[in-house]
Amino acid sequence: MSIAVMARVWADYPGGGGSELLTLLALADWSDDAGRCWPSVAAIAGKARLSRSQTQRVVHGLIEGGFLRITGNETGGKPGSTRQYQINLAALTGRMDATPTGRTGATGRVDATGSTHAQEGSHGCAKTGSTHATQTTIEPSRTTNTREQAPAPSPSPAKKKSETTTLKTFLEACNASGEKTIPDEDPIFDYADQVGIDLEMLEVAWGEFKARYLPTAKRQKDWRAHFRNAVRRNWYGLWFLKAGDPARWTTAGEQARRAAA
């Protein structure tokens, strides 16, 4: 435990409070004076009071924001080993404009990138919320309409149940609106956490999913639900499971992971 590193995080982390600060403080609690530590994801989750999937998303965001680096065992190393981290003390400037950028968009990584970053059956794109939010909140409209103010608007025609889109059209719509294709609250994250599929595996699966459907004219009512099926049924054979252990890469999965790196 380094008191000096914890003090730097408390005083100079520019991203405000929330899960990111708690996670960085948890890492500082394990670190030496250079900011180096190697806790497991489960240990970080317990100390920061987050779920495993939330922890993976927050750590991923801290890495992309430049506040954290992986210095060893990037892919987990041999059984029983953990990733080695180093807190980037130089990034702790105390300036709010140095807020990390969060997870990336549709580049083969889940927009959970997204935090895979939607409600079941939703066709459109969910609001992204703040860059680092692990939960996405959509505020209800608070405008009211009275007879004195304005006449009630005519109801818009309901969408046809048969309406479908290609994956390309769906991604373009999300990109145009600046919204996430797979929001942080999508059920796939809880499922992955339950069965031991980590965030990197979801990102690789998303890349394989896009490679499969982007070049085609295949149409779906709900591409998010289709991706959930791809993960739940392991369509691309990227991982395997053994009783009591988290998912591990298959040969095909390791090949896809390296190609996406």
Backbone bond lengths (Angstrom), bond angles and torsions (degrees), N, CA, C in turn:
res aa  C-N    CA-C-N  psi(-1)  N-CA   C-N-CA  omega(-1)  CA-C   N-CA-C  phi
1 M - - - 1.465 - - 1.519 109.10 -
2 S 1.349 116.45 131.61 1.454 120.88 178.90 1.527 109.06 -114.84
3 I 1.321 115.93 112.16 1.462 120.68 176.65 1.525 110.10 -63.01
4 A 1.342 116.02 -36.89 1.464 120.24 -177.71 1.531 111.22 -63.89
5 V 1.353 116.55 -42.89 1.462 119.69 -179.31 1.526 110.38 -69.13
6 M 1.336 117.48 -41.32 1.458 120.00 178.11 1.531 110.71 -61.24
7 A 1.332 116.46 -40.14 1.462 120.01 179.04 1.526 111.04 -64.10
8 R 1.345 116.66 -38.97 1.464 120.18 177.69 1.517 111.05 -63.74
9 V 1.335 116.51 -42.36 1.462 119.99 -179.88 1.524 110.30 -63.92
10 W 1.339 116.42 -46.81 1.468 120.39 179.77 1.526 110.90 -59.37
11 A 1.329 116.61 -44.43 1.465 120.26 -172.67 1.516 113.71 -81.89
12 D 1.343 117.49 -34.42 1.462 119.37 -165.23 1.521 115.97 -121.81
13 Y 1.340 119.34 -0.76 1.467 117.63 176.93 1.527 108.53 -65.89
14 P 1.339 118.58 121.65 1.472 121.12 -172.18 1.514 114.43 -85.75
15 G 1.316 118.66 -1.81 1.458 119.72 -172.15 1.512 115.26 -90.90
16 G 1.336 118.74 10.22 1.454 119.51 -178.57 1.526 111.16 80.24
17 G 1.344 116.64 -159.80 1.460 120.73 -178.06 1.513 111.92 -95.03
18 G 1.333 116.15 -154.12 1.444 120.18 176.53 1.514 113.65 92.77
19 S 1.325 115.13 -163.87 1.458 121.88 -173.70 1.522 112.70 -63.20
20 E 1.349 116.92 -35.05 1.459 119.93 -178.97 1.532 111.07 -63.68
21 L 1.333 115.89 -45.70 1.460 119.43 179.47 1.520 111.01 -64.93
22 L 1.342 117.85 -43.84 1.465 120.63 178.78 1.519 111.42 -59.48
23 T 1.332 116.20 -41.97 1.466 119.96 -179.07 1.517 111.13 -67.27
24 L 1.330 117.17 -41.75 1.464 120.19 179.31 1.524 110.92 -66.44
25 L 1.332 117.38 -37.01 1.466 120.64 176.00 1.528 111.12 -65.86
26 A 1.346 116.10 -38.48 1.460 119.58 177.76 1.526 110.39 -61.84
27 L 1.328 116.80 -42.88 1.462 120.39 178.20 1.516 110.96 -65.53
28 A 1.335 116.90 -39.83 1.463 120.29 178.50 1.521 111.31 -63.23
29 D 1.330 116.77 -31.57 1.456 121.46 -179.82 1.531 111.33 -64.74
30 W 1.354 116.49 -26.72 1.461 120.17 177.29 1.530 113.16 -94.07
31 S 1.312 118.01 -15.41 1.459 120.54 -165.86 1.530 112.90 -80.05
32 D 1.339 114.53 161.81 1.453 120.11 169.44 1.529 108.23 -87.56
33 D 1.321 117.80 -173.93 1.469 120.41 -175.72 1.514 113.17 -68.53
34 A 1.338 117.66 -14.22 1.464 120.94 175.96 1.524 111.78 -91.03
35 G 1.342 117.10 -1.71 1.461 120.81 179.19 1.509 113.98 87.18
36 R 1.343 118.44 16.05 1.467 121.97 -177.58 1.525 111.03 -94.53
37 C 1.338 115.40 137.26 1.467 120.75 178.42 1.523 108.66 -158.38
38 W 1.329 117.31 167.21 1.472 120.71 -178.68 1.530 111.67 -148.46
39 P 1.328 118.57 54.47 1.470 120.70 176.46 1.523 111.34 -77.56
40 S 1.311 116.66 160.29 1.461 121.73 174.81 1.523 109.64 -79.63
41 V 1.328 116.04 163.44 1.465 120.45 177.03 1.524 109.88 -61.71
42 A 1.332 116.56 -40.11 1.465 119.93 179.74 1.522 111.31 -62.49
43 A 1.333 116.79 -39.27 1.465 120.29 179.64 1.523 110.85 -67.46
44 I 1.335 116.92 -41.99 1.469 120.31 177.56 1.517 109.85 -61.89
45 A 1.337 116.70 -44.92 1.465 121.28 -179.43 1.520 111.08 -58.82
46 G 1.340 116.92 -43.05 1.457 120.41 -179.57 1.517 112.68 -64.67
47 K 1.321 116.74 -42.67 1.467 120.03 -177.96 1.528 111.53 -71.44
48 A 1.351 116.80 -37.03 1.468 120.87 -178.17 1.528 112.44 -87.15
49 R 1.344 116.92 -3.68 1.469 122.54 -179.87 1.535 111.71 60.07
50 L 1.333 115.28 46.41 1.460 121.98 178.24 1.520 109.05 -123.59
51 S 1.324 116.86 162.69 1.458 119.61 171.41 1.518 108.98 -74.01
52 R 1.311 116.57 164.56 1.462 120.31 179.35 1.528 111.15 -60.57
53 S 1.341 116.78 -43.17 1.461 119.06 -178.49 1.524 111.35 -67.70
54 Q 1.342 118.18 -38.50 1.455 120.64 175.57 1.522 110.44 -61.74
55 T 1.321 116.10 -42.90 1.461 120.12 -179.57 1.519 111.15 -61.09
56 Q 1.322 117.47 -44.20 1.455 120.32 178.90 1.515 111.13 -59.71
57 R 1.346 116.71 -41.46 1.454 119.97 -179.73 1.529 111.88 -67.62
58 V 1.337 116.65 -41.62 1.461 119.95 -179.12 1.528 110.69 -67.08
59 V 1.331 117.76 -44.66 1.467 121.05 178.11 1.522 110.31 -60.39
60 H 1.335 116.03 -41.92 1.461 120.27 178.37 1.529 110.26 -60.15
61 G 1.339 117.45 -41.99 1.454 120.99 178.95 1.523 112.57 -66.19
62 L 1.337 117.58 -38.84 1.466 120.88 177.46 1.527 111.44 -64.66
63 I 1.329 115.90 -36.54 1.466 119.68 177.53 1.518 110.24 -66.53
64 E 1.327 116.34 -47.19 1.454 119.28 -179.62 1.527 112.35 -67.14
65 G 1.336 117.33 -29.13 1.452 120.82 177.65 1.520 113.35 -78.06
66 G 1.331 118.01 -7.87 1.457 120.84 177.25 1.508 114.81 89.87
67 F 1.338 118.36 5.48 1.454 121.08 -179.34 1.534 112.63 -88.53
68 L 1.316 117.25 -11.83 1.455 121.19 -175.49 1.519 108.96 -144.84
69 R 1.333 116.78 141.59 1.462 121.73 177.53 1.526 109.37 -125.99
70 I 1.323 115.85 148.64 1.464 120.94 171.12 1.515 107.24 -95.15
71 T 1.320 117.08 121.34 1.466 121.23 -176.38 1.526 112.82 -108.52
72 G 1.321 118.36 -5.54 1.453 120.62 179.55 1.510 111.67 -169.57
73 N 1.341 116.13 154.30 1.471 122.66 179.24 1.523 111.90 53.17
74 E 1.313 116.41 48.35 1.468 120.10 -176.04 1.517 112.18 -57.33
75 T 1.320 116.80 -36.60 1.463 120.34 -179.22 1.529 111.95 -98.14
76 G 1.324 116.54 12.30 1.459 120.34 177.08 1.521 114.24 103.40
77 G 1.350 117.86 -19.48 1.454 120.26 178.86 1.513 112.58 66.75
78 K 1.318 116.09 -160.61 1.456 120.13 -179.56 1.524 110.58 -71.89
79 P 1.338 117.98 161.56 1.463 120.40 -178.73 1.519 112.16 -52.58
80 G 1.330 115.51 134.41 1.458 120.88 179.89 1.515 113.75 93.88
81 S 1.330 117.95 -14.26 1.462 120.58 179.88 1.518 110.17 -90.64
82 T 1.319 116.96 161.90 1.459 122.10 -179.66 1.515 109.50 -128.14
83 R 1.318 115.29 164.02 1.463 119.87 175.52 1.528 109.95 -64.71
84 Q 1.334 115.31 148.75 1.462 121.47 176.05 1.518 108.16 -106.21
85 Y 1.322 116.30 127.72 1.460 122.15 -175.80 1.524 110.32 -115.29
86 Q 1.320 114.55 157.56 1.466 120.78 168.16 1.513 109.00 -138.35
87 I 1.327 116.36 126.19 1.457 121.53 176.20 1.520 108.01 -72.93
88 N 1.324 116.48 129.61 1.464 121.63 -179.37 1.527 108.75 -83.22
89 L 1.328 116.69 92.63 1.457 121.14 -175.69 1.517 111.92 -63.83
90 A 1.341 117.00 -29.26 1.462 120.10 -178.96 1.525 111.89 -66.84
91 A 1.340 116.76 -22.97 1.474 120.26 -179.16 1.512 112.02 -81.91
92 L 1.336 117.76 -11.21 1.464 120.95 -178.18 1.519 108.91 -84.14
93 T 1.311 115.03 79.83 1.467 121.08 -173.02 1.513 113.23 -93.41
94 G 1.337 116.69 -19.87 1.449 119.46 -175.58 1.508 113.71 83.37
95 R 1.348 118.22 -1.02 1.463 121.88 -179.29 1.509 109.88 -91.22
96 M 1.329 115.81 130.78 1.464 119.49 -179.46 1.509 112.13 -67.20
97 D 1.364 118.23 -24.02 1.465 119.07 179.84 1.503 112.45 -77.40
98 A 1.355 116.30 0.89 1.463 119.65 177.13 1.510 111.57 -97.74
99 T 1.322 115.81 18.84 1.460 120.25 -178.97 1.511 110.76 -58.27
100 P 1.350 119.35 135.11 1.461 121.25 -179.57 1.515 111.33 -58.61
101 T 1.310 114.76 156.31 1.460 120.01 -175.57 1.508 113.10 -81.12
102 G 1.325 119.31 -16.79 1.464 120.56 -179.90 1.503 111.65 85.50
103 R 1.299 117.09 -166.19 1.447 120.27 -174.23 1.497 111.12 -80.61
104 T 1.321 115.22 157.81 1.437 120.79 -175.56 1.510 111.43 -81.45
105 G 1.322 115.53 170.78 1.449 121.51 -177.97 1.500 112.51 -89.59
106 A 1.345 116.69 -145.80 1.461 120.55 -171.23 1.506 110.92 -81.95
107 T 1.334 117.99 76.33 1.456 122.79 178.67 1.517 109.96 -120.88
108 G 1.309 116.21 23.25 1.470 119.33 -174.45 1.512 110.01 104.65
109 R 1.342 115.61 -10.78 1.450 119.31 176.42 1.514 108.74 -105.25
110 V 1.279 115.52 143.62 1.450 118.94 -175.57 1.503 108.74 -66.84
111 D 1.338 117.14 135.93 1.446 121.68 -176.12 1.502 108.90 -76.99
112 A 0.940 103.14 48.27 1.380 117.28 -178.88 1.415 102.85 -94.20
113 T 1.484 57.60 -12.88 1.098 113.94 -168.99 0.857 59.05 -97.83
114 G 2.266 113.72 41.81 0.583 136.21 -96.35 0.251 71.17 108.39
115 S 2.270 145.26 137.44 0.821 92.10 53.16 1.296 136.12 -18.18
116 T 3.713 123.83 104.61 1.255 144.53 -142.39 1.352 93.26 -75.73
117 H 5.806 44.49 54.47 1.936 52.08 -165.71 1.642 121.17 -61.76
118 A 6.386 159.68 158.53 1.437 135.10 158.03 1.480 106.16 177.18
119 Q 1.184 116.39 150.42 1.458 116.85 178.41 1.518 109.73 -77.14
120 E 1.311 117.83 146.96 1.454 122.19 -177.43 1.518 110.18 -57.13
121 G 1.347 114.94 129.47 1.447 119.91 178.01 1.508 113.20 85.49
122 S 1.318 119.52 0.16 1.455 120.78 -179.21 1.502 110.16 -76.03
123 H 1.348 117.13 139.74 1.458 120.13 179.92 1.513 111.13 -101.02
124 G 1.316 116.55 -34.91 1.455 119.82 -175.72 1.502 111.54 -80.39
125 C 1.345 115.38 -166.27 1.451 121.63 -177.39 1.513 109.50 -104.69
126 A 1.334 117.36 135.32 1.449 120.78 -179.53 1.509 110.46 -81.85
127 K 1.333 117.36 156.03 1.450 121.19 178.38 1.514 110.28 -66.96
128 T 1.334 115.26 143.36 1.458 118.88 -176.97 1.508 113.15 -80.93
129 G 1.329 119.10 -27.90 1.448 119.84 -176.13 1.510 110.26 71.19
130 S 1.331 118.43 -158.01 1.447 121.34 -179.52 1.499 110.21 -73.21
131 T 1.361 115.37 162.02 1.460 120.82 -173.47 1.505 111.87 -59.42
132 H 1.321 118.39 -38.91 1.460 121.06 -173.51 1.512 113.63 -103.01
133 A 1.304 118.30 4.88 1.460 118.63 -174.93 1.505 111.16 -65.11
134 T 1.329 115.60 134.57 1.451 119.21 175.21 1.513 111.47 -90.71
135 Q 1.343 115.75 -9.49 1.447 120.67 173.88 1.518 107.76 -127.90
136 T 1.327 118.17 139.58 1.453 121.58 -179.77 1.510 109.22 -104.12
137 T 1.333 116.64 127.02 1.446 121.29 -177.73 1.507 109.41 -115.64
138 I 1.299 116.94 129.29 1.446 121.95 176.35 1.519 107.49 -109.81
139 E 1.332 116.90 114.10 1.450 120.76 -178.18 1.522 110.22 -74.95
140 P 1.322 117.87 135.41 1.468 120.09 176.32 1.514 109.83 -70.54
141 S 1.303 116.01 153.65 1.456 120.19 177.22 1.515 110.10 -67.02
142 R 1.344 115.68 136.65 1.455 119.70 -178.42 1.529 112.07 -108.76
143 T 1.348 118.63 9.23 1.456 120.60 178.30 1.518 109.50 -77.35
144 T 1.315 115.99 145.34 1.447 120.81 178.67 1.513 108.77 -119.75
145 N 1.284 116.10 163.02 1.449 120.54 -178.28 1.521 108.60 -136.52
146 T 1.329 116.93 118.37 1.449 121.49 178.25 1.515 108.99 -116.18
147 R 1.312 115.78 169.43 1.460 119.22 179.49 1.516 110.99 -62.81
148 E 1.376 117.14 -35.44 1.447 120.74 -179.82 1.523 111.73 -69.84
149 Q 1.323 117.45 -31.40 1.455 120.52 -175.45 1.518 111.72 -78.95
150 A 1.305 117.74 -54.72 1.457 120.98 -176.50 1.519 108.16 -168.70
151 P 1.304 116.62 154.47 1.465 118.54 175.97 1.512 111.13 -68.36
152 A 1.292 115.51 150.78 1.463 120.07 179.46 1.513 109.79 -62.80
153 P 1.351 117.25 135.02 1.459 119.92 -179.87 1.516 111.26 -67.04
154 S 1.290 114.69 151.70 1.459 119.99 177.15 1.517 109.21 -69.68
155 P 1.293 117.66 137.16 1.472 118.88 179.52 1.516 110.29 -63.54
156 S 1.343 114.31 136.74 1.462 118.55 178.09 1.518 108.76 -77.31
157 P 1.299 116.55 149.76 1.463 118.67 -179.78 1.516 111.45 -62.26
158 A 1.317 116.37 138.90 1.461 120.89 179.70 1.519 110.22 -68.88
159 K 1.343 114.33 147.15 1.464 118.95 177.35 1.523 109.98 -67.73
160 K 1.269 114.37 144.25 1.446 118.74 177.44 1.518 109.71 -69.59
161 K 1.308 115.04 139.52 1.455 119.09 -179.85 1.520 111.89 -62.42
162 S 1.311 115.99 -24.79 1.457 119.14 -175.75 1.528 112.55 -85.81
163 E 1.359 118.48 0.69 1.459 121.03 -176.82 1.529 110.55 -63.24
164 T 1.315 116.50 128.92 1.462 122.24 179.49 1.522 109.02 -136.63
165 T 1.333 116.13 163.52 1.457 121.37 177.29 1.518 109.34 -139.61
166 T 1.309 116.09 161.72 1.455 120.69 170.63 1.528 108.36 -80.34
167 L 1.312 116.85 162.20 1.459 119.86 177.77 1.527 110.37 -63.16
168 K 1.319 116.71 -37.77 1.464 120.70 179.21 1.527 110.83 -59.50
169 T 1.331 116.84 -44.97 1.457 120.69 179.64 1.526 110.89 -65.39
170 F 1.321 116.52 -41.22 1.462 120.97 178.83 1.527 111.28 -61.08
171 L 1.328 117.64 -46.29 1.467 121.30 179.83 1.519 111.43 -65.66
172 E 1.325 116.78 -39.17 1.466 120.31 179.03 1.531 110.96 -64.04
173 A 1.322 116.88 -39.01 1.464 120.75 178.96 1.525 110.71 -64.48
174 C 1.322 116.36 -42.59 1.463 120.14 178.44 1.519 111.01 -65.68
175 N 1.328 116.97 -41.96 1.455 121.61 -179.55 1.525 110.87 -64.27
176 A 1.324 116.98 -41.30 1.466 121.35 -178.65 1.522 111.64 -64.99
177 S 1.326 117.02 -33.50 1.462 120.91 -178.64 1.522 112.44 -92.15
178 G 1.342 117.53 -5.10 1.457 121.22 -178.94 1.505 113.44 70.91
179 E 1.315 116.89 25.45 1.455 121.24 -176.31 1.525 110.83 -108.39
180 K 1.303 116.53 157.65 1.451 122.10 -176.55 1.520 111.79 -76.51
181 T 1.313 115.96 141.38 1.455 119.26 176.83 1.530 110.83 -75.56
182 I 1.322 116.89 -38.36 1.470 121.59 175.78 1.527 107.18 -124.35
183 P 1.327 118.77 99.73 1.465 121.25 -175.49 1.523 112.74 -69.34
184 D 1.331 115.58 163.51 1.462 121.53 -176.80 1.523 113.28 -60.60
185 E 1.335 117.17 -30.13 1.465 118.91 -175.82 1.517 113.10 -91.49
186 D 1.339 117.41 9.18 1.456 119.64 179.98 1.534 110.26 -59.89
187 P 1.328 118.00 139.51 1.471 121.17 -177.64 1.526 114.51 -58.54
188 I 1.321 117.46 -18.70 1.465 118.81 -177.47 1.520 112.02 -63.93
189 F 1.353 117.76 -28.61 1.457 120.22 179.51 1.525 111.50 -67.81
190 D 1.332 116.30 -43.84 1.466 119.04 178.12 1.522 111.20 -65.01
191 Y 1.335 115.97 -38.78 1.464 119.19 177.71 1.528 110.62 -62.37
192 A 1.333 115.98 -47.05 1.465 120.32 -179.04 1.528 110.79 -60.87
193 D 1.325 116.45 -42.30 1.459 120.68 178.61 1.524 110.88 -62.40
194 Q 1.313 116.77 -38.74 1.468 121.66 -178.03 1.528 112.07 -65.81
195 V 1.326 117.21 -39.88 1.466 119.33 -175.10 1.522 113.38 -98.00
196 G 1.361 117.70 -6.11 1.460 119.74 175.74 1.516 115.26 93.97
197 I 1.334 117.66 21.82 1.462 121.73 175.30 1.522 107.55 -89.83
198 D 1.344 117.78 123.25 1.458 118.28 -175.55 1.528 111.65 -87.31
199 L 1.329 115.00 174.12 1.459 121.13 -174.26 1.525 111.91 -63.06
200 E 1.329 117.33 -38.48 1.459 118.94 -179.71 1.524 110.75 -62.90
201 M 1.313 117.62 -37.93 1.459 120.54 177.79 1.525 111.09 -64.19
202 L 1.334 116.53 -40.00 1.458 119.41 176.69 1.524 110.89 -63.65
203 E 1.319 117.09 -39.51 1.460 120.71 179.85 1.530 111.27 -64.48
204 V 1.331 115.91 -42.95 1.457 119.60 178.55 1.530 110.36 -65.62
205 A 1.341 116.47 -40.66 1.468 120.22 177.64 1.526 110.67 -61.68
206 W 1.313 117.24 -38.65 1.470 121.14 177.84 1.532 110.51 -64.27
207 G 1.321 116.59 -39.78 1.462 119.59 176.72 1.514 112.53 -63.67
208 E 1.331 116.56 -42.09 1.462 120.59 177.53 1.527 111.05 -66.46
209 F 1.321 116.12 -37.83 1.461 121.94 178.68 1.532 110.14 -60.94
210 K 1.320 116.38 -46.49 1.466 120.33 179.72 1.526 111.21 -66.59
211 A 1.327 116.30 -40.93 1.464 119.09 179.03 1.526 111.26 -61.66
212 R 1.326 116.38 -31.76 1.462 120.81 -179.28 1.529 111.54 -74.80
213 Y 1.347 118.19 -41.66 1.462 120.12 -168.76 1.530 115.58 -105.62
214 L 1.333 118.25 -22.93 1.469 118.15 -178.48 1.534 113.39 -59.73
215 P 1.322 119.50 -39.74 1.470 118.23 -178.12 1.532 113.82 -77.38
216 T 1.324 117.45 -3.84 1.465 120.24 -173.23 1.528 111.64 -105.30
217 A 1.319 115.14 169.00 1.467 121.53 175.94 1.529 111.02 -97.67
218 K 1.335 117.32 15.28 1.463 121.65 179.09 1.522 110.22 -58.06
219 R 1.319 117.14 135.57 1.454 122.37 -177.42 1.531 110.11 -119.51
220 Q 1.328 115.51 143.16 1.452 121.42 179.30 1.532 109.89 -138.84
221 K 1.330 116.01 150.90 1.461 119.65 172.62 1.523 110.73 -73.56
222 D 1.329 116.90 -35.60 1.468 121.24 -173.61 1.527 108.78 -141.68
223 W 1.323 116.95 98.76 1.463 120.23 -177.95 1.527 111.78 -70.75
224 R 1.319 117.17 -27.17 1.468 118.78 177.82 1.535 110.30 -66.29
225 A 1.324 115.80 -44.27 1.466 119.36 178.54 1.519 110.57 -63.78
226 H 1.331 116.71 -36.05 1.460 120.81 178.73 1.538 110.04 -64.59
227 F 1.332 116.70 -39.87 1.463 119.87 177.47 1.529 111.18 -66.91
228 R 1.335 116.86 -37.95 1.468 118.65 176.42 1.522 110.60 -58.40
229 N 1.320 116.41 -41.81 1.467 119.72 178.63 1.527 110.70 -63.04
230 A 1.336 116.36 -39.04 1.462 119.94 179.78 1.521 111.36 -61.48
231 V 1.346 116.27 -38.51 1.469 120.44 179.75 1.522 110.47 -74.30
232 R 1.321 117.25 -47.28 1.472 120.68 -175.62 1.519 112.05 -63.47
233 R 1.326 116.23 -32.72 1.468 119.46 -179.00 1.528 112.84 -99.91
234 N 1.342 115.39 1.97 1.475 120.87 177.98 1.531 110.52 50.44
235 W 1.322 116.55 52.98 1.455 121.86 -174.69 1.521 113.42 -55.58
236 Y 1.304 116.69 -33.68 1.466 119.44 -173.33 1.529 112.65 -99.22
237 G 1.342 116.49 5.30 1.465 120.36 175.60 1.512 113.31 59.76
238 L 1.339 117.78 41.10 1.460 121.71 -173.67 1.526 113.02 -84.04
239 W 1.326 118.37 -23.27 1.453 120.84 -175.80 1.530 109.94 -142.57
240 F 1.329 114.71 166.05 1.459 120.42 173.19 1.521 108.02 -135.81
241 L 1.316 115.87 158.67 1.463 121.50 -176.20 1.521 110.40 -123.95
242 K 1.332 115.31 141.10 1.454 122.32 171.92 1.516 107.28 -124.67
243 A 1.311 116.53 147.30 1.460 121.46 -176.35 1.527 111.07 -53.16
244 G 1.331 116.16 127.12 1.453 121.46 175.59 1.512 115.06 82.92
245 D 1.343 118.60 -5.48 1.463 121.75 -177.31 1.525 110.31 -114.90
246 P 1.334 117.92 152.13 1.463 119.95 172.71 1.525 110.22 -68.19
247 A 1.308 116.12 164.84 1.465 120.79 179.45 1.527 110.43 -62.30
248 R 1.325 116.17 145.56 1.466 121.78 177.31 1.525 109.09 -126.43
249 W 1.323 115.19 153.45 1.460 120.68 -178.21 1.518 111.71 -66.16
250 T 1.311 116.50 139.64 1.459 121.60 165.24 1.525 107.67 -85.01
251 T 1.335 117.22 177.00 1.464 119.92 175.77 1.527 110.52 -61.22
252 A 1.329 116.49 -43.04 1.465 119.95 178.03 1.524 110.90 -63.63
253 G 1.338 116.35 -38.58 1.451 119.93 179.25 1.517 112.27 -66.44
254 E 1.326 117.30 -43.00 1.461 121.02 178.91 1.531 110.32 -63.90
255 Q 1.320 116.45 -37.75 1.457 120.08 177.30 1.528 110.50 -63.59
256 A 1.323 116.91 -44.74 1.462 120.66 178.80 1.512 111.52 -66.07
257 R 1.333 117.14 -37.94 1.466 121.36 179.39 1.524 110.33 -62.26
258 R 1.334 117.10 -44.87 1.464 119.97 -179.10 1.527 111.07 -67.79
259 A 1.313 116.56 -36.13 1.470 119.39 179.51 1.528 111.40 -67.70
260 A 1.343 117.28 -29.75 1.454 121.21 -178.85 1.518 113.14 -86.03
261 A 1.343 116.91 -12.81 1.470 120.71 -176.29 1.520 111.22 -66.46
